[in-house]
Amino acid sequence: MKRTWMLLSGLLGVVGTVGLARAQAPAPGAAAPPAGAPAGAPATRPTVAVFNMAGVMRDFGQAKYQVHLLNTRKNEMSKQLLGWRGEYIQIQQDLQKNPNPPDKEQKVQRMLALSRAIEDEDRKINKQLNDDASAIISDLYDKIKMVVDKTAEMNGYHIVFAYPDAVTAEELKSPYIKELKLKPPAAQPFYVAGHADITGIVVKTLNTWYQPKDAQGNVIDVSKLDIPAPAPGSNGLPGSAPAAGAPKP
């Protein structure tokens, strides 16, 4: 849900603790740029900033918690589906061992009924999980947009780009990441100066403003949750994996 400025105004007194500090201009008497420096290089803070969306989503506690809840919901919803699939496989194996049992017709009909039930339940679960994931993504977007907007306003940035990139040193060596960066995405800087990248500020502020809480209002320590690490190059957004489908006869 969107947070209004009235709700967030009380947090501005602790700007320094959440990382929304203004960029500093060079100290008086600082050395001039060396000869041959790129023309037009900024002498003070940048008016353009970037942040790594993959890095934000990987370290934003609220996003991790929502992924955990979605996976838990998926496992609960899939219990009956998995039971039907196990029964289907058991009947299939029995018929492979004994192709002509006295109750063969009943077993074949049961397999057909199970196949249809699994297909229907699979479709129902996927629709529900996709709807839930869409609502989660919309909420996470609103929270990230709020933090980025306020960070830009307080630091005087004219433009803030979000870009997908590696998060770990291992991912930097990934051929997939290198291929991704050669494709024409919406925004993909090849070089980012440290003072222009606000990924850390966005993550720290998000985790301060939007701490994940349980139904009783207790803050969740996401580091203790069993959350699979995102695949290299993914943005970490919550989604639903297809539920187990019906095995084919």
Backbone torsions as a table, in degrees:
resi	resn	phi	psi	omega
1	MET	NA	154.4	-177.4
2	LYS	-80.5	137.6	177.2
3	ARG	-98.2	135.4	179.2
4	THR	-86.5	165.5	179.3
5	TRP	-64.4	-33.1	178.6
6	MET	-58.9	-39.1	-178.8
7	LEU	-70.0	-32.7	-174.3
8	LEU	-94.8	-12.3	-173.9
9	SER	-60.5	-32.5	-179.6
10	GLY	-67.1	-17.7	-178.6
11	LEU	-85.4	-13.0	-174.9
12	LEU	-68.7	-20.0	178.3
13	GLY	-70.4	-15.5	-180.0
14	VAL	-115.7	35.8	-177.2
15	VAL	-56.8	-42.8	-177.3
16	GLY	-62.2	-33.8	-177.1
17	THR	-75.5	-23.6	179.6
18	VAL	-100.2	2.5	172.5
19	GLY	92.4	9.1	-179.5
20	LEU	-92.3	47.0	179.7
21	ALA	-81.4	146.1	178.7
22	ARG	-71.5	147.5	175.7
23	ALA	-68.4	145.3	-176.3
24	GLN	-100.1	141.0	175.4
25	ALA	-76.9	160.2	179.4
26	PRO	-59.8	146.4	179.3
27	ALA	-65.5	150.0	177.8
28	PRO	-56.3	137.3	179.2
29	GLY	85.0	6.9	179.8
30	ALA	-63.9	148.8	-176.9
31	ALA	-63.4	144.8	178.3
32	ALA	-71.8	155.6	178.2
33	PRO	-57.6	143.2	-179.9
34	PRO	-65.2	157.0	178.7
35	ALA	-59.2	139.4	179.6
36	GLY	89.2	2.4	178.2
37	ALA	-64.0	148.8	-179.2
38	PRO	-55.4	134.4	179.5
39	ALA	-63.5	138.9	177.2
40	GLY	80.0	8.6	178.0
41	ALA	-61.4	134.1	-176.1
42	PRO	-63.7	134.9	178.7
43	ALA	-88.2	-18.7	178.7
44	THR	-122.4	-147.1	-179.4
45	ARG	-72.0	156.1	-179.3
46	PRO	-76.2	153.6	172.1
47	THR	-99.6	-2.6	175.0
48	VAL	-121.0	134.6	179.1
49	ALA	-131.9	161.9	178.6
50	VAL	-135.7	159.2	168.9
51	PHE	-145.9	147.8	-178.0
52	ASN	-84.8	108.0	-177.8
53	MET	-60.8	-37.8	178.6
54	ALA	-62.6	-40.0	179.0
55	GLY	-66.9	-39.6	178.9
56	VAL	-64.1	-48.8	-176.7
57	MET	-66.8	-30.1	-179.6
58	ARG	-73.6	-30.7	-174.9
59	ASP	-107.1	-3.2	178.8
60	PHE	-78.8	111.9	-175.7
61	GLY	-57.7	-38.7	-179.7
62	GLN	-62.4	-40.2	178.4
63	ALA	-65.1	-43.3	178.8
64	LYS	-60.3	-43.1	-177.8
65	TYR	-65.9	-39.8	178.9
66	GLN	-65.7	-36.6	175.3
67	VAL	-63.3	-42.5	178.3
68	HIS	-60.2	-45.8	179.9
69	LEU	-63.9	-39.7	-178.9
70	LEU	-66.3	-41.8	177.8
71	ASN	-65.3	-39.2	177.0
72	THR	-62.9	-44.1	178.7
73	ARG	-62.2	-41.0	179.7
74	LYS	-62.2	-43.4	-179.8
75	ASN	-64.5	-39.4	179.3
76	GLU	-66.6	-42.7	-178.0
77	MET	-68.9	-23.4	-173.6
78	SER	-92.6	-1.4	-175.8
79	LYS	-59.9	-49.6	-179.7
80	GLN	-65.0	-37.6	179.5
81	LEU	-61.5	-43.8	179.7
82	LEU	-66.3	-34.8	177.2
83	GLY	-64.8	-43.1	177.1
84	TRP	-63.5	-40.5	-179.5
85	ARG	-65.3	-39.7	177.7
86	GLY	-62.2	-40.8	178.2
87	GLU	-64.8	-40.9	179.4
88	TYR	-60.0	-47.9	-178.5
89	ILE	-63.5	-39.1	-179.7
90	GLN	-63.5	-44.1	178.1
91	ILE	-64.2	-41.4	179.5
92	GLN	-60.2	-43.3	179.1
93	GLN	-66.3	-38.2	178.9
94	ASP	-62.6	-41.2	-180.0
95	LEU	-70.2	-29.0	176.7
96	GLN	-69.5	-36.0	178.9
97	LYS	-75.3	-38.2	-179.3
98	ASN	-133.6	90.8	-173.3
99	PRO	-64.3	-21.1	-175.2
100	ASN	-130.4	62.8	175.7
101	PRO	-74.9	162.6	-179.9
102	PRO	-60.1	-31.9	-178.1
103	ASP	-102.8	32.8	-177.4
104	LYS	-57.9	-43.7	-177.3
105	GLU	-61.8	-41.4	178.5
106	GLN	-63.4	-39.3	-179.9
107	LYS	-67.4	-40.7	178.9
108	VAL	-63.6	-42.5	178.9
109	GLN	-65.0	-37.9	178.6
110	ARG	-65.2	-39.6	177.8
111	MET	-63.0	-40.0	179.1
112	LEU	-64.9	-42.5	179.0
113	ALA	-65.4	-40.7	178.8
114	LEU	-64.7	-40.6	-179.9
115	SER	-60.2	-43.3	179.9
116	ARG	-68.4	-41.9	-179.5
117	ALA	-64.3	-40.5	179.2
118	ILE	-64.5	-42.9	-179.5
119	GLU	-63.1	-43.5	179.8
120	ASP	-65.8	-44.6	-179.2
121	GLU	-67.1	-38.1	178.1
122	ASP	-60.4	-44.8	179.3
123	ARG	-64.4	-41.6	-179.4
124	LYS	-64.5	-44.5	-179.2
125	ILE	-64.8	-45.4	-178.8
126	ASN	-62.0	-40.0	178.5
127	LYS	-63.3	-44.6	-179.5
128	GLN	-64.0	-44.5	-179.3
129	LEU	-66.4	-39.1	177.7
130	ASN	-65.0	-39.0	177.1
131	ASP	-64.4	-43.8	179.3
132	ASP	-63.2	-42.9	-178.9
133	ALA	-64.3	-38.3	178.9
134	SER	-63.3	-40.7	178.5
135	ALA	-65.8	-39.6	179.3
136	ILE	-64.7	-46.0	-178.9
137	ILE	-61.4	-41.5	178.9
138	SER	-61.6	-42.6	179.9
139	ASP	-66.9	-42.0	179.3
140	LEU	-64.9	-38.5	177.8
141	TYR	-59.6	-46.3	-178.9
142	ASP	-59.8	-40.3	-179.4
143	LYS	-67.6	-45.3	-180.0
144	ILE	-64.8	-41.3	179.2
145	LYS	-60.7	-41.5	178.9
146	MET	-60.4	-47.9	-177.8
147	VAL	-66.5	-44.0	-179.7
148	VAL	-64.4	-42.6	178.9
149	ASP	-59.7	-46.8	-178.4
150	LYS	-69.2	-35.8	176.5
151	THR	-63.4	-43.0	179.5
152	ALA	-64.3	-43.4	-179.7
153	GLU	-62.5	-43.6	-174.9
154	MET	-74.7	-23.8	-179.1
155	ASN	-105.1	-0.4	176.5
156	GLY	73.5	23.6	177.2
157	TYR	-73.7	136.3	176.8
158	HIS	-85.5	-34.4	-178.2
159	ILE	-139.5	138.6	172.7
160	VAL	-127.2	119.3	178.1
161	PHE	-95.9	141.3	168.4
162	ALA	-102.8	134.7	-178.3
163	TYR	-138.8	150.1	175.9
164	PRO	-92.3	132.7	179.6
165	ASP	-156.8	174.5	177.2
166	ALA	-62.5	150.7	178.4
167	VAL	-109.5	-35.2	-178.9
168	THR	-110.1	162.6	178.2
169	ALA	-61.7	-34.6	179.1
170	GLU	-65.1	-40.3	179.8
171	GLU	-66.4	-29.2	179.1
172	LEU	-60.0	-25.9	-179.4
173	LYS	-90.4	-5.2	-174.9
174	SER	-70.0	127.6	175.2
175	PRO	-58.6	-32.7	179.4
176	TYR	-62.9	-43.3	179.6
177	ILE	-64.4	-42.9	-179.6
178	LYS	-63.2	-40.4	177.8
179	GLU	-65.5	-40.8	178.8
180	LEU	-58.4	-40.0	-176.3
181	LYS	-76.4	-13.6	176.1
182	LEU	-91.0	-10.9	177.5
183	LYS	-83.3	159.5	-177.1
184	PRO	-88.9	79.0	176.7
185	PRO	-78.2	-177.9	-178.7
186	ALA	-63.7	-39.1	179.5
187	ALA	-152.7	118.7	-179.1
188	GLN	-143.4	86.4	178.3
189	PRO	-69.8	138.1	175.6
190	PHE	-85.8	-23.7	176.8
191	TYR	-136.6	134.5	177.4
192	VAL	-132.1	117.3	175.3
193	ALA	-67.3	144.8	-176.3
194	GLY	-55.7	-38.9	-176.2
195	HIS	-77.2	-7.3	178.7
196	ALA	-98.2	-12.2	-177.6
197	ASP	-94.3	117.4	-176.9
198	ILE	-107.0	20.9	-179.3
199	THR	-55.4	-47.4	-178.4
200	GLY	-61.9	-40.7	178.5
201	ILE	-63.8	-44.3	-179.4
202	VAL	-62.1	-45.3	-179.5
203	VAL	-62.5	-48.4	-176.9
204	LYS	-62.4	-40.4	-179.2
205	THR	-70.5	-42.0	177.4
206	LEU	-58.8	-45.0	-178.1
207	ASN	-70.4	-20.1	175.7
208	THR	-85.2	-42.8	-177.0
209	TRP	-79.2	-34.4	-171.9
210	TYR	-124.9	66.0	178.6
211	GLN	-73.4	133.1	178.5
212	PRO	-68.7	136.2	-179.3
213	LYS	-131.7	152.6	177.3
214	ASP	-84.6	-174.7	-175.9
215	ALA	-63.5	-23.2	179.5
216	GLN	-90.4	0.7	179.2
217	GLY	87.2	8.5	178.4
218	ASN	-81.3	137.3	179.5
219	VAL	-67.8	134.1	-178.7
220	ILE	-91.9	130.9	173.1
221	ASP	-88.4	96.8	-173.8
222	VAL	-66.9	-18.6	179.8
223	SER	-66.5	-18.0	-179.2
224	LYS	-96.2	-1.5	180.0
225	LEU	-87.1	149.3	177.7
226	ASP	-86.4	90.2	-177.8
227	ILE	-119.5	117.7	179.3
228	PRO	-59.3	141.7	177.8
229	ALA	-68.2	141.5	178.6
230	PRO	-62.7	150.0	176.6
231	ALA	-67.0	147.6	179.0
232	PRO	-53.6	132.2	178.3
233	GLY	87.4	-10.0	178.7
234	SER	-80.7	160.1	179.6
235	ASN	-91.3	0.8	175.9
236	GLY	76.1	6.0	-179.4
237	LEU	-66.1	142.9	179.7
238	PRO	-67.6	142.6	178.2
239	GLY	-152.3	177.5	-178.3
240	SER	-115.1	128.6	174.6
241	ALA	-82.3	145.3	-179.7
242	PRO	-59.4	136.6	176.4
243	ALA	-71.3	163.0	-178.0
244	ALA	-61.4	126.0	-178.4
245	GLY	-91.9	179.0	-178.8
246	ALA	-75.5	127.5	174.5
247	PRO	-67.9	142.3	-179.0
248	LYS	-79.4	138.8	179.2
249	PRO	-60.4	NA	NA
